[in-house]
Amino acid sequence: MKATTILKTIMTEKGIGNSVLGKRIGIAHNVIYQRLRQDNIGINALSQMLGAMDYKVIIVPADRRVRDDEYEVTIEEPSKQKPKPIDLDSILPPKT
């Protein structure tokens, strides 16, 4: 999920609007609005906004499973990501 989508999701879950989030971090609500419209938000802005909602950025090994109450930042939204190819030889019985 894109970082801005995650931010919007958390804001919705917590009932936090742009004005409230802006007040928590000391910036205008229109700056929050602009950040949420960005395709690529910086890590400092992301961390600042998440911290104001009691979340934080953590870097973990790529093979670690994401729990149900966690979010994984990706470049594209999940529906736009290309599916991983399936190795059919590994799942089909051998030809005889």
BALOBA-1460 file (C-alpha; in Angstrom, 3 decimals):
// residues 96
<rec num="1" residu="m" x="0.000" y="0.000" z="0.000"/>
<rec num="2" residu="k" x="1.322" y="3.457" z="-0.798"/>
<rec num="3" residu="a" x="2.467" y="5.543" z="2.166"/>
<rec num="4" residu="t" x="-0.172" y="8.217" z="1.614"/>
<rec num="5" residu="t" x="-2.901" y="5.561" z="1.442"/>
<rec num="6" residu="i" x="-1.666" y="4.168" z="4.759"/>
<rec num="7" residu="l" x="-1.731" y="7.646" z="6.306"/>
<rec num="8" residu="k" x="-5.283" y="8.242" z="5.090"/>
<rec num="9" residu="t" x="-6.375" y="4.823" z="6.375"/>
<rec num="10" residu="i" x="-4.955" y="5.462" z="9.839"/>
<rec num="11" residu="m" x="-6.481" y="8.949" z="9.913"/>
<rec num="12" residu="t" x="-9.887" y="7.484" z="9.054"/>
<rec num="13" residu="e" x="-9.552" y="4.673" z="11.621"/>
<rec num="14" residu="k" x="-8.639" y="7.173" z="14.352"/>
<rec num="15" residu="g" x="-11.120" y="9.847" z="13.250"/>
<rec num="16" residu="i" x="-8.351" y="12.401" z="12.689"/>
<rec num="17" residu="g" x="-8.827" y="15.109" z="10.056"/>
<rec num="18" residu="n" x="-6.244" y="17.289" z="8.340"/>
<rec num="19" residu="s" x="-6.762" y="20.131" z="10.827"/>
<rec num="20" residu="v" x="-6.260" y="17.943" z="13.888"/>
<rec num="21" residu="l" x="-3.181" y="16.265" z="12.451"/>
<rec num="22" residu="g" x="-1.772" y="19.636" z="11.409"/>
<rec num="23" residu="k" x="-2.248" y="21.024" z="14.932"/>
<rec num="24" residu="r" x="-0.534" y="17.982" z="16.429"/>
<rec num="25" residu="i" x="2.615" y="18.558" z="14.391"/>
<rec num="26" residu="g" x="2.425" y="22.347" z="14.184"/>
<rec num="27" residu="i" x="1.689" y="22.860" z="10.491"/>
<rec num="28" residu="a" x="-1.299" y="24.162" z="8.556"/>
<rec num="29" residu="h" x="-4.056" y="21.787" z="7.481"/>
<rec num="30" residu="n" x="-3.440" y="22.664" z="3.830"/>
<rec num="31" residu="v" x="0.146" y="21.361" z="4.177"/>
<rec num="32" residu="i" x="-1.288" y="18.038" z="5.403"/>
<rec num="33" residu="y" x="-3.647" y="18.051" z="2.423"/>
<rec num="34" residu="q" x="-0.753" y="18.637" z="0.013"/>
<rec num="35" residu="r" x="1.356" y="15.901" z="1.616"/>
<rec num="36" residu="l" x="-1.509" y="13.419" z="1.316"/>
<rec num="37" residu="r" x="-1.870" y="14.229" z="-2.390"/>
<rec num="38" residu="q" x="1.811" y="13.531" z="-3.124"/>
<rec num="39" residu="d" x="2.656" y="10.392" z="-5.004"/>
<rec num="40" residu="n" x="5.947" y="10.034" z="-3.128"/>
<rec num="41" residu="i" x="6.029" y="11.404" z="0.423"/>
<rec num="42" residu="g" x="9.423" y="11.783" z="2.119"/>
<rec num="43" residu="i" x="10.383" y="9.563" z="5.043"/>
<rec num="44" residu="n" x="10.715" y="12.561" z="7.400"/>
<rec num="45" residu="a" x="7.193" y="13.796" z="6.638"/>
<rec num="46" residu="l" x="5.840" y="10.243" z="6.838"/>
<rec num="47" residu="s" x="7.513" y="9.616" z="10.182"/>
<rec num="48" residu="q" x="6.329" y="12.975" z="11.575"/>
<rec num="49" residu="m" x="2.716" y="12.366" z="10.543"/>
<rec num="50" residu="l" x="2.700" y="8.773" z="11.777"/>
<rec num="51" residu="g" x="4.265" y="9.787" z="15.098"/>
<rec num="52" residu="a" x="1.440" y="12.260" z="15.669"/>
<rec num="53" residu="m" x="-0.969" y="9.320" z="15.417"/>
<rec num="54" residu="d" x="1.064" y="6.995" z="17.682"/>
<rec num="55" residu="y" x="2.643" y="4.993" z="14.836"/>
<rec num="56" residu="k" x="6.268" y="4.711" z="13.745"/>
<rec num="57" residu="v" x="8.355" y="3.571" z="10.801"/>
<rec num="58" residu="i" x="10.275" y="0.322" z="11.322"/>
<rec num="59" residu="i" x="12.587" y="-1.397" z="8.856"/>
<rec num="60" residu="v" x="12.497" y="-5.202" z="8.963"/>
<rec num="61" residu="p" x="13.824" y="-8.026" z="6.772"/>
<rec num="62" residu="a" x="11.810" y="-8.392" z="3.558"/>
<rec num="63" residu="d" x="10.816" y="-11.973" z="4.311"/>
<rec num="64" residu="r" x="9.077" y="-11.010" z="7.581"/>
<rec num="65" residu="r" x="5.325" y="-11.512" z="7.435"/>
<rec num="66" residu="v" x="3.168" y="-8.411" z="7.979"/>
<rec num="67" residu="r" x="0.714" y="-8.858" z="10.840"/>
<rec num="68" residu="d" x="-2.956" y="-7.927" z="10.507"/>
<rec num="69" residu="d" x="-2.490" y="-4.738" z="12.562"/>
<rec num="70" residu="e" x="0.553" y="-3.579" z="10.547"/>
<rec num="71" residu="y" x="1.003" y="-1.883" z="7.179"/>
<rec num="72" residu="e" x="3.579" y="-2.473" z="4.465"/>
<rec num="73" residu="v" x="4.632" y="0.476" z="2.329"/>
<rec num="74" residu="t" x="4.906" y="-0.330" z="-1.375"/>
<rec num="75" residu="i" x="5.569" y="1.745" z="-4.475"/>
<rec num="76" residu="e" x="2.225" y="0.860" z="-6.050"/>
<rec num="77" residu="e" x="-1.179" y="0.054" z="-4.649"/>
<rec num="78" residu="p" x="-1.677" y="-3.730" z="-4.261"/>
<rec num="79" residu="s" x="-4.212" y="-3.911" z="-7.095"/>
<rec num="80" residu="k" x="-1.692" y="-2.367" z="-9.489"/>
<rec num="81" residu="q" x="1.217" y="-4.599" z="-8.543"/>
<rec num="82" residu="k" x="2.201" y="-7.275" z="-10.984"/>
<rec num="83" residu="p" x="1.551" y="-10.781" z="-9.658"/>
<rec num="84" residu="k" x="4.573" y="-12.964" z="-9.031"/>
<rec num="85" residu="p" x="5.022" y="-15.635" z="-11.689"/>
<rec num="86" residu="i" x="4.141" y="-19.167" z="-10.635"/>
<rec num="87" residu="d" x="6.596" y="-21.957" z="-11.314"/>
<rec num="88" residu="l" x="4.177" y="-24.581" z="-12.661"/>
<rec num="89" residu="d" x="6.839" y="-27.293" z="-12.602"/>
<rec num="90" residu="s" x="6.945" y="-27.027" z="-8.820"/>
<rec num="91" residu="i" x="3.199" y="-27.622" z="-8.380"/>
<rec num="92" residu="l" x="2.244" y="-29.931" z="-11.242"/>
<rec num="93" residu="p" x="2.926" y="-33.652" z="-11.198"/>
<rec num="94" residu="p" x="5.825" y="-34.724" z="-13.439"/>
<rec num="95" residu="k" x="4.977" y="-35.740" z="-16.988"/>
<rec num="96" residu="t" x="5.202" y="-39.464" z="-17.619"/>
